[in-house]
Amino acid sequence: MELTTKYADVFNSLSKSESNKLEKIIIDICKQRMLLTNDRPSFCPLCGCTEAKFIKRGKLPNGKQRYFCSSCSTRFVCDVHSISYKSNQPMEVWFKVIEDTIQLKSIKYTAKELDLTDITIFRLRHKFLHALEILMQEIDLENLIEMDETYVLESNKGTKQETRLPRKRGETALERGLSLQQICCTFACDRSGNVIAKCTGRGLTTQDMMNRSFAPHVSSRSILITDKGKSYRKLVERQRAHWHIIEHVTDMDEVIHINTVNQLHDWFKRIYKSYRGVASKYINRYLALFSFIKRCKALEISEIKSLLYSRIKERQTYVTNKQVYSEHLVTAI
Ligand SMILES: [Zn+2]
């Protein structure tokens, strides 16, 4: 697969098997078009009836099939409540946006390719990322879980700054040490290749923040391996998990270590740098994307398909343009 943008470096930073797998996913996404657009509904999204007859009633100008429900006598489209619902863009545009997002191409690149405005592509991309973030929330981590935090500088990319002068690229924080300008990104990974990454706050992460972000992914069967940071205590106690604290390099052995999560940090920093930062308010969406890309390594293609298509389609992933700019943002932490 030929990548023409500067993001090729990032994509190429994946191992051969990882990038092969992603390539297959992208091809597969394209093949799924027909399936998604022509899928027969199993229930009426308006009255909920599963027994009714769903009769085809023409197509919308964007190519979406319209159905008539014999139970409530209402017409609806089959992608109701999914990410493309109420979108004027044809599915081809959606798939190109998803494909380019997974390949970490820039919004400008996709906009140029599709001859659409940057703002349109931004909204489509963020609707996909919003859905991906919801899906990643459902991942359970298994048994041995390595956890560690890393920091990136706060970025207000795309927003006009009135309170401080804009920072030049590569410039460091104005304050030394862990200030509120540092955004904490916590990574957790298990030995099956599952990865969860979330922003856990500005500056030093508190026990409450850590617990709130990772409680859904940790259970009493989990064995957490972390450094001696106190922020994990509440999470461990509340979830009744086991806890291995690595105080010194000599505490590590072949099984108990945090090497995998440290490698993840290196990979994330490289991607983040190539991406020239991500606006901090959207960082959780991008962390979901990076986790998803990394997680593909451990998944079979069939599982990825099920994750991306069926679940995005089954779940209520529809968000309005207004919600793109207001929901699940990292602002109030
Ligand atoms: Zn109905």
Residues whose N, C-alpha, C, O or C-beta is under 5 A from the ligand:
A	BS01	ZN	C44 L46 C47 G48 C69 S71 C72
